[in-house]
């Protein structure tokens, strides 16, 4: 296949070209047309819970600081002194009412205003400090504690952008009888020598677990291990879904629920009966039996929010592009407000066992990303196949595209959005996209 393919030709309905993972020029365009022009996940409100709290976070490859001011407002400040360009904050997180550049001492408050200039008389009487405030993200909004920022003022409202994904975010947050989670239990960090899109594809890939994670499942014992592996077989009745706007999910909620529903899998064998009973009682008191059953049944999901957030297990996973062939990943395990401590301890231990730096799952995935990066250096095999399940994909009444859990429906959803943003294609509503796909596949 010739290497002079145009950008819009690199992503097709059922395959993508290897160049999108390898070329720095394409990566640079992604930073401009996706990460600098779109909503990007930057953190959770609980990470900056108190006045003066801050954390450093990238927006694409640009360094930024998420702060909370004395009025309780959250800001996204670009981490760049307006004097000579030095970063003004080096710590990953902390608490401060001001940031002082160590190069020449210029100082800014946590709203980004320039409040201190050493030896200011040297600038003369016409120097206007207000013209040297830190650059701020054009838009900052949150949904259920998830904070998103955009460097472009022209993005749609966050709730419209999240669209069908809001239902699954709500289920995740409502595992707390208080309706809130916290992300204050530290962070797992890892990186790999490969493209950022590998992580986003893999987070909602139901085809790989029984192969990549086979060894871990086998160590869980025949009963539990086989039960987990049955989720990802051809006989499974679980689904993958294209939720619109590039968002997607592996939906492992049982299709037929009883009125009372199951207790969350997290509780079985991991907590005392007293803690489990107290948790279920508090949930039922808050939500009622039917909603509680729905929450517990749907709690085991892998949700991707385009372009850089994955909600998997108990964690918020942030994918951080560094360059075309380098990616960092931060995992924020969450705890539930209003539950017995034993419940949250069980959540964290389960997270560590599979997703922690020395866990049974994360190293497996990273190894696959590294192998893909090596394999894509082969020339002559130019395309990566994403056609699994395309003929059995169906449209739901709400405009969501539904596939089998092992199908590549989520990956096709991701790349439709990628192509639209990269090529400046006017976005259609999810219902319009679904109708067009239905027509195209019946012709």
C-alpha positions in Angstrom: 0.0 0.0 0.0 1.5 3.4 -0.9 2.7 5.6 1.9 1.2 8.7 0.4 -2.4 8.0 1.5 -4.2 11.1 2.6 -5.2 11.5 6.2 -8.9 10.7 5.6 -7.9 7.5 3.9 -5.9 6.2 6.9 -9.1 5.3 8.8 -11.7 3.2 7.0 -14.9 1.5 8.2 -13.2 -1.8 9.2 -9.5 -1.1 9.3 -6.9 1.5 10.2 -3.4 2.2 8.7 -0.3 1.5 10.7 0.9 5.1 10.1 -1.5 6.5 12.6 0.4 4.8 15.4 3.9 5.6 14.2 4.2 9.0 12.6 5.1 12.1 14.8 3.4 14.4 12.2 0.1 12.6 12.7 0.6 12.7 16.5 1.2 16.5 16.4 -2.1 16.9 14.4 -3.9 14.8 17.1 -2.7 17.1 19.8 -4.0 20.1 17.8 -7.2 18.8 16.4 -8.3 16.5 19.3 -6.6 17.3 22.6 -6.5 21.1 22.1 -9.9 21.4 20.5 -12.1 18.9 22.4 -13.2 18.1 25.9 -10.3 16.3 27.7 -10.5 14.6 31.1 -8.2 16.3 33.6 -9.1 14.8 37.0 -11.7 14.4 39.8 -13.0 17.2 42.0 -11.9 15.3 45.1 -8.2 15.6 44.1 -8.5 19.3 44.8 -11.1 19.1 47.5 -9.9 22.0 49.7 -9.1 25.6 49.1 -5.6 25.9 47.7 -5.4 22.3 46.6 -3.8 21.7 43.2 -2.5 19.0 40.9 -0.4 19.2 37.7 -1.9 17.6 34.7 -1.3 17.7 30.9 -3.8 18.7 28.3 -2.4 16.8 25.4 1.3 17.5 25.7 0.8 20.9 27.3 1.5 21.2 31.0 -1.3 22.6 33.2 -2.4 23.0 36.8 -5.8 22.2 38.2 -6.5 24.4 41.2 -9.3 25.3 43.6 -9.6 28.9 44.7 -11.0 30.4 47.9 -14.5 30.5 46.4 -14.5 26.8 45.6 -14.1 27.3 41.9 -11.8 25.0 39.9 -9.4 26.4 37.3 -7.1 24.9 34.7 -4.0 27.1 34.5 -1.4 26.5 31.9 1.9 25.7 33.7 4.0 28.4 32.0 5.4 31.6 33.5 4.4 34.6 31.3 7.9 36.1 31.7 10.4 33.7 30.2 8.4 30.5 29.8 9.5 28.4 32.8 7.0 26.0 34.4 5.9 27.5 37.7 4.8 24.3 39.5 6.9 21.2 39.7 5.1 19.1 42.3 2.4 16.6 41.2 0.0 17.8 43.9 -0.1 19.9 47.0 -1.8 23.0 48.6 -0.8 26.6 48.0 -2.5 29.9 47.4 0.2 31.0 45.0 2.8 29.7 42.5 6.2 31.3 42.3 8.4 30.9 39.3 11.9 30.0 40.5 13.6 31.6 37.5 12.9 35.3 38.2 10.4 35.2 41.0 7.2 36.1 39.2 4.3 35.0 41.4 0.7 34.0 40.5 -2.4 33.3 42.7 -4.4 30.1 42.2 -6.7 31.9 39.8 -3.8 32.7 37.5 -3.5 36.4 38.3 0.1 37.9 38.4 0.4 39.1 42.0 4.2 39.6 42.4 7.0 40.9 40.3 10.4 41.4 41.9 12.0 44.8 41.4 8.9 45.9 39.5 10.1 49.5 39.0 12.5 48.2 36.4 9.5 47.7 34.0 8.4 51.4 34.2 5.1 53.1 35.0 3.2 51.6 32.0 3.7 48.0 33.0 0.3 46.3 33.3 0.3 43.1 35.4 -3.2 42.2 34.2 -1.8 41.5 30.7 0.5 38.8 32.2 -2.0 36.5 33.9 -1.5 32.8 33.2 -3.2 31.3 30.2 -6.3 29.4 31.3 -8.4 26.7 29.7 -11.2 28.3 27.7 -13.8 26.0 29.3 -13.9 23.9 32.5 -16.9 21.8 33.5 -17.6 18.8 35.6 -20.1 16.0 35.6 -20.6 13.9 38.8 -17.2 15.0 40.0 -15.3 14.2 36.7 -13.5 17.4 35.6 -13.0 18.1 31.9 -11.3 21.1 30.3 -11.1 22.4 26.8 -8.6 24.9 25.3 -11.2 25.8 22.7 -14.3 27.9 23.7 -16.3 26.5 20.8 -17.0 23.0 22.3 -20.5 21.9 23.1 -21.8 21.7 26.6 -20.1 18.8 28.5 -23.4 17.1 29.2 -24.2 17.1 25.5 -20.8 15.8 24.7 -21.0 12.9 27.2 -24.5 12.1 25.9 -25.3 8.3 26.3 -22.2 7.8 28.5 -23.8 9.8 31.3 -26.0 6.8 32.1 -23.0 4.6 32.8 -21.1 7.3 34.7 -24.2 7.7 36.9 -24.2 3.9 37.7 -20.5 4.1 38.6 -21.0 7.1 41.0 -24.2 5.7 42.5 -22.4 2.7 43.9 -22.0 5.1 46.7 -25.1 5.6 48.9 -24.1 9.3 49.0 -23.8 9.4 45.2 -20.2 10.4 45.3 -16.8 8.8 44.9 -13.4 10.1 45.9 -10.1 9.8 44.2 -7.7 10.5 47.1 -6.1 7.0 47.5 -3.0 7.7 45.5 -2.2 7.0 41.9 -0.6 4.1 39.9 1.6 5.3 37.1 3.1 3.4 34.2 4.2 4.0 30.7 5.0 2.2 27.5 6.9 2.8 24.3 3.9 2.9 22.0 1.0 5.1 20.8 -1.7 6.4 23.2 -4.5 4.9 21.1 -3.4 1.4 22.0 -4.5 2.1 25.6 -7.8 3.6 24.6 -8.6 0.7 22.2 -7.6 -1.9 24.8 -9.7 -0.6 27.6 -12.9 -1.5 25.8 -11.6 -4.6 24.0 -13.5 -7.7 25.1 -11.6 -10.0 22.7 -8.3 -10.1 24.5 -8.8 -10.9 28.2 -9.0 -14.7 27.9 -5.7 -14.7 26.1 -3.6 -11.9 27.5 -4.8 -12.4 31.1 -5.2 -16.2 31.0 -2.4 -16.8 33.6 -4.0 -14.4 36.1 -7.5 -16.0 35.7 -6.0 -19.5 36.2 -4.4 -18.5 39.5 -7.9 -17.4 40.8 -8.9 -21.1 40.9 -11.2 -23.1 38.7 -14.4 -21.6 39.9 -13.7 -17.9 39.9 -11.2 -18.0 37.0 -13.6 -19.9 34.7 -16.5 -17.7 35.7 -14.6 -14.6 34.7 -13.3 -16.1 31.4 -16.9 -16.9 30.5 -17.6 -13.2 30.3 -15.4 -13.0 27.2 -16.3 -16.0 25.1 -18.4 -16.4 22.0 -21.2 -17.8 24.1 -21.4 -14.8 26.4 -24.6 -12.7 26.2 -22.8 -9.5 27.2 -22.4 -6.6 24.8 -20.1 -3.9 23.5 -21.7 -0.5 22.6 -20.9 2.5 20.6 -22.4 5.4 22.7 -21.7 8.2 20.3 -19.0 10.9 20.2 -16.3 8.3 20.3 -17.4 6.9 23.7 -17.9 3.2 24.1 -18.5 0.5 26.7 -18.2 -3.2 27.5 -21.6 -3.7 29.2 -21.5 -6.7 31.5 -24.9 -6.2 33.1 -27.1 -9.3 33.1 -29.9 -8.9 30.5 -32.5 -10.4 32.8 -32.6 -9.2 36.4 -34.8 -10.3 39.2 -36.5 -7.6 41.2 -34.0 -7.8 44.0 -30.9 -8.2 41.8 -27.5 -9.4 42.8 -25.2 -8.0 45.4 -22.1 -6.4 43.9 -19.4 -8.9 43.0 -17.0 -6.8 45.0 -18.6 -7.9 48.2 -18.7 -11.6 47.7 -16.1 -13.2 50.0 -14.2 -9.9 50.4 -16.0 -8.3 53.3 -17.8 -9.3 56.4 -21.5 -10.1 56.3 -22.1 -7.1 58.6 -20.4 -4.6 56.3 -22.1 -6.1 53.2 -25.5 -6.0 54.9 -25.0 -2.4 56.0 -23.9 -1.3 52.6 -26.9 -2.9 50.8 -29.2 -1.5 53.4 -27.9 2.0 52.9 -28.1 1.6 49.1 -31.7 0.4 49.3 -32.7 3.2 51.6 -31.2 5.8 49.2 -32.2 4.3 45.8 -34.9 1.8 46.4 -34.6 -2.0 45.6 -35.1 -1.7 41.9 -32.5 1.0 41.3 -30.0 -0.7 43.8 -30.3 -3.9 41.8 -29.6 -2.0 38.6 -26.6 -0.3 40.1 -25.0 -3.5 41.4 -25.8 -5.5 38.2 -24.2 -2.8 36.0 -21.2 -2.0 38.2 -18.8 -4.2 36.3 -18.1 -2.1 33.2 -15.3 -0.9 31.0 -16.2 2.6 29.8 -14.2 4.8 27.4 -14.8 8.5 27.2 -13.1 10.0 24.2 -10.3 10.8 24.0 -8.4 10.0 27.2 -10.6 8.6 30.0 -11.3 5.0 30.9 -13.5 4.0 33.8 -12.6 0.4 34.6 -13.2 -1.6 37.8 -12.9 1.0 40.6 -10.5 3.3 38.8 -10.4 6.4 36.7 -7.7 5.8 34.1 -6.1 8.8 32.3 -4.2 8.2 29.1 -1.4 10.7 28.6 0.1 11.1 25.1 3.8 12.0 25.2 4.9 11.5 21.6 3.9 9.2 18.8 5.8 6.2 20.3 5.5 7.0 24.0 2.5 7.1 26.4 2.1 7.5 30.1 -0.9 6.2 32.0 -2.3 7.3 35.5 -4.7 5.1 37.4 -6.8 6.8 40.1 -8.5 4.2 42.3 -11.7 5.5 43.8 -13.5 4.9 47.1 -17.2 5.3 47.9 -18.5 7.9 50.3 -20.9 6.8 53.0 -19.9 3.1 53.1 -18.1 1.0 55.8 -14.3 1.3 55.6 -14.1 -2.5 54.9 -15.9 -1.9 51.6 -13.4 0.6 50.4 -10.5 -1.5 51.6 -11.9 -4.4 49.5 -12.2 -2.1 46.5 -8.5 -1.0 46.8 -7.2 -4.5 47.4 -9.0 -5.8 44.3 -7.7 -2.9 42.2 -4.1 -3.6 43.3 -4.4 -7.3 42.6 -5.2 -6.8 38.9 -4.4 -3.2 37.9 -1.6 -2.3 40.3 2.0 -1.9 39.1 2.8 -5.4 40.3 -0.7 -6.7 39.6 -1.8 -9.5 37.4 -3.3 -7.5 34.6 -1.6 -4.2 33.8 1.8 -5.7 33.0 0.1 -8.1 30.5 -1.5 -5.2 28.6 1.7 -3.1 28.5 3.6 -6.1 27.1 1.0 -6.3 24.3 1.4 -2.6 23.6 5.1 -3.0 23.3 4.7 -6.0 21.0 2.3 -4.1 18.8 4.8 -1.2 18.6 7.5 -3.7 17.5 5.3 -5.5 15.0 4.1 -2.3 13.3 7.7 -1.7 12.1 7.1 -4.4 9.5 6.4 -3.0 6.1 4.1 -4.6 3.6 1.4 -5.4 6.1 0.0 -1.8 6.3 -3.5 -2.3 7.8 -4.9 -3.3 11.2 -8.1 -5.2 11.0 -11.1 -3.9 13.0 -13.9 -5.8 11.3 -14.9 -8.3 14.0 -18.7 -8.3 14.4 -19.4 -5.6 11.8 -22.0 -7.8 10.1 -23.9 -8.5 13.3 -23.8 -5.1 14.8 -27.2 -3.7 15.4 -28.8 -0.3 16.2 -30.7 0.1 19.5 -33.7 2.3 19.7 -31.8 5.0 21.5 -29.3 5.3 18.7 -26.6 3.2 20.3 -24.8 0.7 18.2 -24.6 -2.7 19.9 -22.2 -5.6 19.3 -21.1 -8.8 21.0 -18.7 -8.2 23.9 -15.9 -9.7 21.8 -16.7 -7.5 18.8 -14.7 -4.4 17.7 -17.7 -2.1 18.0 -15.9 0.2 20.5 -12.8 0.5 18.3 -14.8 1.4 15.3 -16.6 4.0 17.4 -13.3 5.5 18.5 -12.0 5.8 15.0 -15.1 7.4 13.6 -14.7 10.2 16.1 -11.0 10.3 15.5 -11.5 10.7 11.7 -14.2 13.3 12.1 -12.0 15.5 14.3 -8.8 15.0 12.4 -10.4 15.6 9.0 -12.7 18.4 10.1 -15.8 16.4 9.2 -19.0 18.0 10.5 -20.3 15.9 13.4 -23.6 14.2 13.1 -25.9 13.3 15.9 -25.6 9.7 17.2 -29.0 8.9 15.7 -28.0 10.2 12.3 -24.8 8.2 12.5 -26.7 5.1 13.4 -29.2 5.5 10.6 -26.4 6.0 8.1 -24.6 2.9 9.3 -27.8 0.8 9.2 -28.5 2.0 5.6 -24.9 1.4 4.5 -24.9 -2.2 5.8 -28.1 -3.2 4.1 -27.1 -1.9 0.7 
